[in-house]
Amino acid sequence: MGSAFDELSRSLDVRGSEITHLELSGKWGKHRRSAPGKARLYATVHGEWTLELPQQRVQLRAGELAFLPHHAEHVIRDALTTFVARDGSACEGMRQVSASAWANTSDPSSRLVIVDLELDARDAPWVGLLAPLVVIPREESGLGRWLRETLSLLAGSYELSPSLRQEISTAWARALFAHALRDATAALPGADVARDERVVAALVQARARPEEDWELGELAARVGVSRSVLAERTTALLGEPLGHYLRRLRIERAAALLGSTDTPVKTIAARVGYDSESSFARAFSRVLGVSPTAWRRVRRGATA
């Protein structure tokens, strides 16, 4: 099942990442609002502290990772006795000590590493099934250990080239989401669908080649489920019927080609699975509200 989750995580587009170091002592805290389209991870390097969500509270210690896949509203603080107002901060004396580090002391009792991820989850609606908080204990081996060690590399190495750092960061982020998919404590409605390896395998096959004329019964037979079961479970996972999802994915890929290449519209139409330029143009207009040529003209004007 792990390989299916790994493949599913590839449908998530990680647009960027930013790492911040915090060195704290005394009373400290911060309220953070929710941030749609983003995710955040806290890594505890040293000390103990508290993370609170509206319906959940955890005490974190050195070596543990706390992942918020939806960047839900939350509060971080040294202890429950430290008052933190909404949109407020209790970090007196906080100052920036380097490009990516902040501190309120030279002798910290707590050290945290924060990773902020910018995401495009349009092709990954399964993200909505994840629990608001996933904690990875310091005792966890396997993928948990790899996540900790790779983060240590990303947070501490200044010798990586920008391209290599980005490549490692993207792989790390996707592995983090794959871990969240595996999380046995996830209890949100529909989360069991994401654990069905056969459904995930069908989705991975279809998503890899959306231009093909997929027949639901044939795809169901390939992965060993009935047509009705596959239809029901892919709709639960995607939030829309599989056919609708694939048609939208074709148009999105066509839009990217129109905006970034000089390839003729007819060629792009064939490449994304349409028999004729006219049928492609109608489908494109239904999804994006303009013709392919108008889309290309607008995109070229925006980048001129």
N, C-alpha and C positions, 0 to 999 in steps of 0.2 A: 504494500500500500504506500510505502514511503516514496517510491519512484513516481507514483501518480500525483501525490501532493507536490513533489518537486516540479513536475511538469506543469501542474496547474498554477503554481506560483509564477511561472514565466509569463503568464498573461497579464501580470501587473507591471505597469511601466513606472520605473523609478526615475524620476526626473532630476533629482539632486539630493545631496545629503550635506549636513553641516554638523561638525562635532564641537562641543563646548566643554571645557573643564571648569569645575567649581571646587574651590577650597574654602571650607567653612568651619567656623567655630562659634561657640556661644549659642544664643538663640537666633534662629533663622527660619525663614519660610517664604513661600511664594504661591499666590493663586494664579492658575493658568486657565484661560477660557478655552473652550473647544475650538478646534481649528480644522474645518473640513478640508479634505484633500491632502492632509498631512498625517504623519504618524510620529510617535516619539518613543525613545527608549532611554531609560535611566540605568546606568551601570554603577554599582556601588564598589568603589575601589578600596575605601577605608571607612570605618565607623558604622553607625546605625542611624536610621531616620525613618520617617513615616510618610507614606503616600496614601492620599484619600481621594476616592471618587464619590459621587453622590450616594451610591449604594454599596460601597466597599472600602475597606481600610486594611492596609498591610504594613507590617513592620519589616524593613529591609536591612540586610546586613552585608558585610563585605563579601564580594564574590557573586552576588545575586544580580540578576537582570530583571527589570520591570518594563514590560512592553505595552504600550497603548496603541493598538492598531488604528484607532479612529481619532487619536489625539483628543480624547474626551476631556471635558472640564475636570480639573483636579487641583489638589493642594499638596505641596511638598513642605515638610517642616522637620525640625530636629526632634520635636516631641509634641505630644498632644496638648501640653500646657502652653505652647507658644501660640498666641492669637495671630491669625492672618485674616485680614478683611478681604472682601471680594475685590478683585483687581488690585489687591494690595501686596506689599512686601514687608517682611520683617528682617531684612538683611542689612542691618546698620553697618556702615563703613565699607560697603561693597565697592570694589574698584576693579577696573580692567587692568590686568597685569601683563597681558600679551594679546596677540590678535585673536586668540580663541580661548582665553582663560580669564576667569574672574575670581576674586578672593576678598574675604573680609578679615583675614588674619594671615600671619606668617607661620603660625603653628596650628594647622587645621586638625580638628577632631573628626571631620568628615570630608571625604573626597569623592566627588561624583563626576562621571562622564555622561554627557547628554548627547544623544544622536537625534537630530531632526531630519525626517525624510519627507520629501515632496513627491507626491504620487499622482498618477493618472490611472484611476481604477475603472475607467469606462468599459474595458474588456475583462474586468475582474470583479463582477458583482458579488462573488463569493466572499469578498472582504467584509460585506455587511453581515455575514453570518458569524464573524469572529467575536469572541468575548471582549468586553471593553478593556480588560486587563489580563495579561498573561505573565506570570512570574516564572522565571527559570532559576531553580535553586543552584547554589554553588556546588552541590554534590552531584549534579547531573553530568553524566559523561556523554560520549557520542556527539550528537549535533550541538547540545548545550555547551559542551567544552569547546567545540570548534568556534561557536559564536563568540564566546568570551575571548579566546585566544586571537581570533581574527580582529575583533574590535580593539584589542590591545595593540595589535600591529598598526591598524588604521589611526588610532588615537596617539600613538607614540612615535611613529616613524616619519621623518621629514625627508627621507631619501627616495620615496616613491615618486615616479613621474606622475603628472596629473592624469594622464590616460590610464596608467596602471592602477592608480588609486581609485579612479572612477569605476574601472572594471571590477576591482575587488569589492568596492562599496556596493555595487549593484548586486553582485552574487551574494554578498553577506545579507543585504536587505531581503532578497527573495528567500534565502534560507530561513531568515527570521519569520517571514510570513508562513513558510511551509511548516515551521515548528508550531506556529499558532494554530494552523489547520489541524495538526496532530493532537493538539492539547486535549487530553481526555476529560478535562473539567468543563469544556465548552458545553453549555446547556441551552443555547439559544435555539428557537424554533428553526428547523431546517438544517441545523448543523450536521445532523446525521447523514444528510444527502452528500455533503462534502467528504464524508468518510467512505462513501461507496466507491470503491476503486473502479468498478465497471463503468459507472456514470462518468467519473472523472476521465477515464481512458477514452470514452466516446467523445467527450468534449474536446480533449486534447487532439484527437485525430481530426475532428471536424474543424477546429480552430486553425490547425496547421495548414489546411487546404480548403479555405472557405469557398474558393472558386469552383470546387467540384459540385456536381449535382447530387448532393447527398440524399439518399432515400432513407427515411427513418427506420424502416423495417430492416434494411440491409445493415445499417449501422448498429442497430440493436443486436442483430445476429452475430456480428463481429465480436461484440463484447459479452455476449451470453445472457442477455436479458430480453424480455418481451418488448414489443413496440410500445405498448401502453405504459409499461413501467418506465422505459427510457423517456418517453414524452413527459410523463408526470414529474419525474425527478430532475430532468434538465430544466424544465420550467421553474421548479422550486429553487434550483441553484442559480439560474440566470435571471429570474424575475420576468422572463418572457419566453415564448416558445422558441425552440432551437432554430427553426427556420427563420424567424424574425431576427434573431441574434446574428445568424450567418449573413443574412442580406444586409444588415446594418454594417457588419464587419467588412463586407465587400466594398460598400460605398466609402467607408472610412479609409480603406487602403487605396481606393481609386482617388479619393480626394488628396491623399498624401502624394501620389504620383503626379496628379495634375499640378500641384503646387510646387513640386521640386524638380520636374523634368519637362522636356519638350516633346515627350512621346505623344503621338497623335491620339485623339480621343478614341478613335475606333480600336486602336491597338490596346489601350488601357481597358476598354470595355471587354475585349476578349480575354485579357489577362486576368480579370477579376470574375470571369465566368458568365458573361452575357453573350448571347448569340448575335445580337445586332446592336449597332450604335444607338438606334432609336429606343429600344427597350431599356438600355442602360441609362439613357438620358432621362427617361420617365422615372425610373427607379431613383436616380440621383436627385431629381427635383423633389420627389416625394419625401426623401429623408432630409435634405439640406435646404430645400426651398428655392434653389436656383439651378440653372442648367450647368453642365460641366464646363462649358466655355466661359460662362459668366463667373463661375467659381475660380477658374484659372486666371481670369483677368483681374479679379479682385485680389487674389493672393499675390500675383505678380506686382500689382500696384502697392500692396502693403510692404513688400520687401524691396521696392525700388529705392 
